[in-house]
Each structure stands twice: as C-alpha cells, then as structure tokens.
Amino acid sequence: MNQNTGIFESYESEVRSYCRNFPAVFTRAKGPFLYDEDGREYIDFFCGAGALNYGHNPDLIRDRLVEYLQGDGVMHALDMYTEPKREFIEFYEEKVLKPRGLNYKLQFPGPTGTNAVEAALKLARKVKGRPGIFALMGAFHGMTLGSIALTTDAASRAGAGVPLEHVTHVPAPYMFPELDTLKYIETLLTDDHSGVEKPAAFILETTQADGGIYPMPAEWLRGLRELCDRHDILLIVDDVQVGCARTGWFFSFERAGIVPDIVTQSKSIGGYGMPFALVLIKPELDIWEPGEHNGTFRGYQLSMVAAKAGLEMMLGEEVEEKVQKESGIFEEYMQKIEALAPGKISTRGVGYVWGVDLAGCDGDKAPGTMSKRVLDIAFKNGLIVERVGRGNSVIKVMPELLIDEKTLRKGLDILADAVKDAVKVR
C-alpha cells in the first residue's frame, strides 16, 4: 500500500487520530464494507464509532435523501416547523416511544452527542437547582467542557486546559467486585462527613463503550434507579453510542426494565451517519425557557429525513430481534479468542458490542502494545477495529447491525487470527 496521504500530513491538524491507525485513503463504502483507492475491501467493525448501525449507504435511506434533495426540500430551518420534523416526531412518538410505554418530550440540540449531553446537564441543574453531577469512573460522555468533566480518560481531560468541576466520579460496579457500589453512593449521600453534596443527576452509559466494553448488570441498574428516586436525583442515560438497537434493545436501558428521566441520543439516530442528536425529557422536567438552549444546526432537516428512514429500517428488518439472536455468534468467537491465551485474554459484551481485553498479554511492555499489534494485523488482513479502554488495551468489536452472518463470521475469523498471530500462539 502506497497511497498518497501527504496532503493530510502536511496540512491537516495533528489532532487527527483514527487515520493514524488506518493509513488508507477510502473512496467508497457499502453495507459492512469500506474500499480504498486501490480497490481493496475492508470489513468494517468500527462502524463510524457507532454512527453506522445500519451500515454504509443503505439503499432505503439513500433514496429518501436523494429524493428530498432533488425536491428542493428545506435544508436549514433552525427550530422552525417543517414537514421533515413533523414526520420524524410523529413516527418516533407513535412507533418507538408509545409501544414501549415511554412518555418523553423531544429536544433537538446541536447535532452531536456532546451537544445532547451538555443540554441534559444544563436542564438537570436547572430543574434541581444543584450544580453537582455524579458519573462513573470509566465513563466517556464527550469532549466539550461539560461533558469532558464527566469523562474520565486522563488524556482527554488534559486537553481541556481548565479545571473540570462539579462532577463526582464513583467506582463502576465492575471495578471492585467486593465493593457494593450502590451502598457506597448511598453513603456519599447520607453520611454527614462524606464531604459530597447531593447532585442534580447521575449520568451513565448502561454499557461503557470507550471505557472498555463493560455492560452494567441489570440488577445494579434497577438499584441505581431506585436510589435516584429515593434521593430526588435525576437519572440520565447516555445512549449516544450503545443505543439504537446496538445492545439488542432500541434503548439500552430496556434490558434492565428501567425508565430514565432524561436520555441522550446521537450517532446512529442519524440513520446514515448524518449529524443528529436528541434529548428525551420527561414532560414534567421540560422547564426550558424559549431559546434557553439552542444551536444554529439543531434539528438538521436532512438528518431528520435520514433518521425517520433509519427507524423504519430498524423496525422493518426487526433489528432488535436479530441482534439478540446473533449475540451468540460473538460469544462463540470470544470463547475461542480467550482460549488462545488462557488467563491473559478476557472478553465481555452484549448484543453487537464486544471487547477483547489484551492487557494481560502486555507483560512488561507498554499498555496497549498487544492491542495495537492486533489492530495492525487485522487491518493488514482486511478488518477495521478500534482500540478503547484503560491503556487502549481493549479491541472494540462493533459491526453494523444488518451484517449478514457469512461476513460477520469472516470478520471474526480475521480478528481471531490476528490475536493468534499477535500473541504467538500456534
């Protein structure tokens, strides 16, 4: 491979990251595949960091977008009333929320996940009149100042350049198996010597993704919901990356049978990789003043067209059922991968998001050495995967949800072979 990347290296900011792991110039994409300018095919288990749950360029959504563009549909309308917005809201309420017994108002913030999180934080603080927020260690909620204060990755936090305040991080339940984390949180709230003020809200991902792929136990999630109710604390679920059927349920919290007070969505809610974000708010909490939180590109019209079509595809293709059923394929391969280095490799996940933790294989080498080796071998052999977690030691396996079984298994075979080669197990 000798593709011309000089223009990027000369003129694009040093902040670029993913391209450093995947040194190819991509020109085309379809379904679960990416193609570079040499025509080489790659199976995409990166999935736009969770923005492409329905794959690259699905025909249904593409055709709706082209039709809207060719009809000179309104492209920019701030928060004015438009036909695409009406159709999206109606479909979302009638086909997604009501069948699940959920009652939320919809807010359209700026079109990224961190915009949704910032809006959720502002509203929670306004409702409760308290500045503090509780979040979990291992969390990733975004890179703007409010959301990066929630995020625990040290390198990400260092980029803020200012103190990150008003957030109390508590251990995630997987960190200390012997610690009752719910009792720990209860103690922070009730001990008059804890030194911690009651927060406005507790925010979490029900499955930490960039934290290393850690599904929170359903019983623990139910306990957290009860604790928040008892202490008059709002529960915010960040479904930006693991929502939209990624875990086998459209909302990741459905597997625990809980109902959050506020939910944030972005990434795959855009349907086609289009920029789009939602904040779902219990009606009694919707105390915003007009324009109190806004953004020039809130509710981008083309994204609403794509999002509605994406929801139609999700429901029509019975994606939730497919993901739940095929989760067993991942479990099968994860067991094989663990067996390549017993006691040194661990795997975990739910639905269509899994992690291969190679920290135990690094030995005396720098953290992430083995995961980077696996990533490089996999890419050379036609598979794109991302690294996440502490020390970037976890390979995140996150294919599109409509992938056919043959391609899914082919990608998992490439991954297993890459791990085998990397750890030198024959």
Helices and strands as residue ranges (DSSP letters): H 6-11, H 18-21, E 26-30, E 33-36, E 41-44, H 47-50, H 59-70, H 83-91, I 92-97, G 98-100, E 105-107, H 113-128, E 133-136, H 145-150, H 154-158, E 167-170, H 181-190, E 201-204, E 207-208, E 214-215, H 218-230, E 234-238, G 252-256, E 262-265, G 267-270, E 278-281, G 283-285, H 301-316, H 319-338, E 346-350, E 353-357, G 359-361, H 369-380, E 383-384, E 386-388, G 390-392, E 394-397, H 405-422
